[in-house]
Amino acid sequence: MSRDDARPSLSSIALTFAAISSTAFGGGQKASVRQQVLKRGWMDRDCFMDGLEISQILPGPNILNLALYCGQRVRGVPGAVAAFLGASIPPFIIVLIAGALYFKYSANPFVQGALRGCAAGALGLTVGNALELAWDERADWARIVLLALTAVTVSLLHMPLLLVLVIFGGIGIVHQYVTTRRPKQ
């Protein structure tokens, strides 16, 4: 839930998401969004995690789904539009320029090396984001176990993602239901 005193301007929302989408890639974008919305007080950790979960389930680019969610939470439909434009226009321009340069210089070994470096950076950002999100859940060992089992099932056993979602999502829902129904001591 966003705080009333933290109601940002539409230009602030657009510029924040433009900066994130222009400077981060891969899993780093989600970490940057998380850092910015929490630091600015636009929403709390639980509200952000709800949005992250929704954005990853919905079809389409996760970062745009997350931008729409965050913008809508803090300023309604106009906020969602501002976040969407901020998150989508800069990468669109960057891809157009990078694409033109790639086709012109794709045979250059330095370009190939730079692309391999970017892939390694994206992987590192994704792993770092996963570790940061897992750290927030460290008090609930069952969630950590579910996280580890999901990672192993997807990466090593190559189980279809829909089946993984149904199985581990179902277990997570049951765990959350049981946890919240338990009387406080």
Secondary structure, DSSP 8 states (H G I E B T S, - for coil): ---GGG---HHHHHHHHHHHHHH--THHHHHHHHHHHHHTTSS-HHHHHHHHHHHHHSSS-HHHHHHHHHHHHHHHHHHHHHHHHHHHHHHHHHHHHHHHHHHHHTT-HHHHHHHHHHHHHHHHHHHHHHHHHHHHTTT-HHHHHHHHHHHHHHHTS---HHHHHHHHHHHHHHHHHHHHHS---
